[in-house]
Amino acid sequence: MGKANKQGNNSKQNVKVSVFHVLVILVGADLILLLAPDFGILNSIFFLPNIYSWSALIGGLILLVYGFNGLYKKL
């Protein structure tokens, strides 16, 4: 007869993914993909001044860091 696992012996903790942080990651990635200087999709179609493209790139990176920072929560 095998031994049953006790409830207290489980070392894995449950994690919860925050939907808000996933959305923040998606918005940051979209900003980078659309408005990156010299490589962005909208920047290659239209002429956008550098002040908009560099600020969108920096803002997108900040949103990515913020989103990945609080993505997983331990229960």
ABEGO torsion letter per residue (X at the ends): XBBBBBAAABABBBBBBBAAAAAAAAAAAAAAAAABBGABAAAAABBBBAAAAAAAAAAAAAAAAAAAAAABBBX
